[in-house]
Structures are given as structure tokens and as C-alpha cells.
Amino acid sequence: MKVKNLVISILFAFLSSLYGVVKAESISVAVAANVQYAFEELRTAFKQETGNDALGTINSSGKFVAQISNGAPFDVFISADMEFPEKLYKDGMTTGAPKVYAYGALVLWTTKNIDLSHWQAILTGNQVTHIGVANPKAAPYGRETMKVLTALKLDQILQPKLVFGESIAQTNQYIHSGAVDVGFTAKSVVLSPEMQGKGKWSDIPKSSYQPIAQGAVVLNYGKEHHAKTSQQFYDFLYSAKARSIFERYGYLLP
């Protein structure tokens, strides 16, 4: 009798685990390039907590809006600003209005032997000939960078030196490879384990720009195809565990 009960228990445990595997889902997440490194930790923590997976695609927020508007099958959109997800919401392509999950910060980064302590003078001097900036039309961090340069009356002076990447990810490649002398990027990038200790960076004073409000939305595709898991991941982005991850990557919390 005991053996029979043991066999039943083992069989029940096996079927339960098999049922869990079958029920586990993967969702597709459109991830703004500045969140690239933090997302890997978010994904791992989410999977550990729920058993479900979130597969990220990295690009600029503006490009994602164009893709989603044309039917790209993303379940959740993690944007680098509030304007792009707000547009999707107004166009009726999300399940609700975007909500701020974090505020991003700008830094100036170099992998060359350049002293960034007086960065404005360095940018206008002869030591720097190429400056990396994300495309301001598609990448919110590029847009904020240009606002900073305009506010400091440096935009016209530096125009011949600016090298635009399609996203923060491409701009990071320019900086990391040395294709540009310095570049403006997200603080989350230089604090990532992958980039820590590579080169030097300096915070851009908050007085010259507003920390970038970044929002997320569940997309209609997610509601139609993976409603429970999409909402589950969206909710996770605002959980204490996710907030601690964002904070480690230099984001300010709402």
C-alpha cells in the first residue's frame, strides 16, 4: 500500500510539473535601448518568480512605435519616454495609458584618455572631434541630449562633430569601439556589469535637463494573445523587486 501511494505521489508530482511546463508562456517585449542591460536582470527575476519568460527585442522607442503601428507582434512596450507610448495609447493600440516605471539620467562617456571634469570645454576643444548622440527623432535620450546642448548654446558650435546613432545601443557601440571620442548615453549603460570600468563617464547636471520619464504599456497584441502573462510582466515592472533593479542601474524611481 505504501509503495502504491509512493508511486501515485511521484506520478502526481510529475504530472504537476509537466502541467506547469505546458502552461509556462513566453511573451515578446519591445525594449528601449537604454533598458537593454537592466532588462536581462528583470527578465531573470520575472522568470524565477512566475516561470514565464519575457523575450526582449532592443531598438529605439521611435522605431518600435512605427513597427507596432504596422502590426509588429509585441506584447509589452518598455519605452524610453512617455510620448511614444502615449501616442500608441491615443491611437487605440494599448490596453491603457502609459505609466512611469523609472526616470532616466544622461551621462557623457568616453573610452579614451579624456578628462571629463570640464566636459563643456572639452567638447568644444580640439581634443574631441567626434561626439556620439542617439538620433533625436527616434531615441528620447538623443532628444534630451540635443535639448541640453541647445540650453547650453552648444548645439550649433558642436554640430560638425555630432555623429548620430539610430539608438542608444548603436551610440554605445560608437563610444565603446572608439569610433567617437565621447558620447552621450544613459546612466544605466555605464552602470551595467558589462560596461562598468570601461572608460570614464560624467553625470550631466540635472539643472540642464529634466530626468527622462519612461513609461510602459501592454499592447493590444499582448491582450489578445497572452493576456495574463503580459499583464503579469507589466505589473512586475512596478514591483519592489523590479524597482530595486532599476535603482541599481542609476534610474530614479517614481
N, C-alpha and C positions, 0 to 999 in steps of 0.2 A: 504493500500500500504506500509506504514511504517512497519507494522507488517510482511508483506511478505518479505520485504527487510532485516529485522532483522533476520528472520528465515533463509534466504539464506546466510546471513553473518555468522551466527552461524554454519550452515551446512558446509560452505566452510572452516571455521576455524577448524572444527572437522576433515574434510577430509584431510586438510593440515597437521594437527598434526598426524593423522593416517598414512599418506604417509611418514612423517618423521620417525615415529617409524619403519615402514616396511623397510625403506631404511637404517636405522642405522645398522652398522656392528660391529662384534667383530673379532679381529684378535688375533692370538696366537704368543706371543713373548718369545723367549728364552733369559732369563735374567741372566747374570753373577752374581754370588752370592754377589759380593761386591756392586752391584747396587740394591740389594734387597729392602732396605728401601727407597732410593730415588725414586725407580720405582713406589711405591704407590702414591707418590705426582705427579709424571709425568703422571701416568695413570689418576688420578683425573683431573688434569689440561687439559689433552688431551680430556677427555670425556666432560668436561664443554665447551671446545672450539669448538668441532666438533660434539658431540652427539654420536660418535663412541667409542667403548671400546677396550682396549688392555689388554688381559688376559696373565699374566706373569707366566712362569714356571722358578723356580730357580734351578741352578745347576752350576757346574764348566764349564768353557768355553771349556775345552778339551773334557768333556763328551758330550757337545752339538754337537761338531764337529762330533764325532762318530755317534751320533743319527741322525743328519741331513744327513750325508753321507749315512746312511742306510734308508733314506726316511721319517724321522720324520716330521710331518706336521706343521712346524713353518713358520710363515710369515716373521718375522723380527728377527735378531740375534743381541743382545747387548752384545758385548764381553768385557772381562776384559783386552784384549790386542789387538794388531794389527795382530799378527802372525796367530792366529786361523781363523779369518775371511778372512785373506789374502789367507790362504790355500783353503778355500771354494771358493773364487773368482778364484783362479788358476785352481781349479777342475771344473769350469764352473757351480757352484751351486748358484751363486748370480747374481743380475741384474747389478752390478757394483763393482768397487773396494771399500774396506772399507775406511771410513773417520773418523778421530779422533773427538769424541764428548767431551772428557774430559781427563785429566791426573790424575791418582790416586796416593795417598800417603800412605805410610806404617806407622803404629804405633805399639808400644808394649803396650799390655793391660793386666790388672790383676783385679780381683775382690777380691783379698786377701790383707792383710795388708803388702804390699811390697813396699818399696821406690824405684821408678824407676829413680831417678835422676842420678844415676851412673849405668845405666842398663847393661852395658857390664860386670862390676864386679859382679853385682847381678846374671847374667845368669851363670857365672862360679862358683859362690859360693855355699855353702851348703843349703842356704835358698830355692833355686829353684831346684827341682828335675824333673819336667815335663814341657816342653815347647811346646806349640801348634803351628803347622805350617801347612798350607794347602799343599796338595800333589803337589809338583813342576812339576810333569808330566802332570797334568790336570788343575791346578789352577795357573794362571800367578802371583798372589800375593805370592804364595808359591815359585814359581820360583825366583822371585825377592828377597824374604827373604833369600833363600839359596845363592844368589849372594852376598847379604850384609854380611852374616856370613862368606862366603869364603873370601871376600875382607878384612874382619877384622881378618882373620885367626882364626875364632871361630868354623868353621864347623866341624872339626874333634874333637875338645875338647867337643863340645856340642852334638855330635851325639847320645850318650847313653840317653840323656834327651829328644830328639825330639819325639813328638807324632804327627803323621800326620793325618789330617782330609782330607776327599775326596774333600772338597771345603772350601772356607772361611766360608760358613754358618755352616758347621759341626765344623770347628775350633772355631768359635764363641760360639757354644754350649759347647764345652770343656772348654773354658775360663769362660763363664758366669756361668756354673754349678760348677766351681771349680775343674773339673776333671784334669785340668792342673794348674800350679801355675801362669804362664804367657803365653801369646801367641802373635804372630804377626798377625795383621789383617789390614783391610782397614780403613783409617781415616773416611770414610763415615759411617762406622758402629758405631763408638763411638760417632759420632755427631748426630746420628739419635735420634728422640724423644723417641724411645723405649729403647735406651741404655744410653742416657745422664744421668750422675750422678751415673751410676752403675760402681763402681770400679775406677781405675786410669789408665791413659794412658800417653804415652810419644811419641812425634814425633821421627821417625828415621831420623837422619840428611840426608838432600838431597845430601850431599857430598859423601855418601856411596852408592848411587844408583841413577838411573835416574827415575824421576816421570813416572809412567806407562801410556803410550799412549793407550787409549781404543777406539776401533772402532766399528761401527755398519754397517750392510748391510741389504738390502732387499733380501730375499731368492727367488729362483725360484718358490717355492710353493706359496709364497705371491703374486708374479706377476701373476701366473696362476689362483689363486682362489679369491684374494682380492686385486687386483692391486691398485685401487685408495686409499683405506684405508691404505694399507701397506705403500705406498709412502707418504701418508699424515702423518702417525705416524713417519716415518723416518725423514721427513722434520721437524716435530715438535721437534725432539731431538736436532736440531741445532738452534731452535728459541730462542729469548731473554727470553721467559718465562722458557723454559727448562734449559737454561744456568744459570739463577738465582737459580733454584732448585739445580742444580749440585754444584754451588758455595757454597750454604748453607751447603751442605754435605761434604765440605772440598776438593772438586775436584779443580784442576787448569784448567783454560779454555784455549783452543787453540786460 
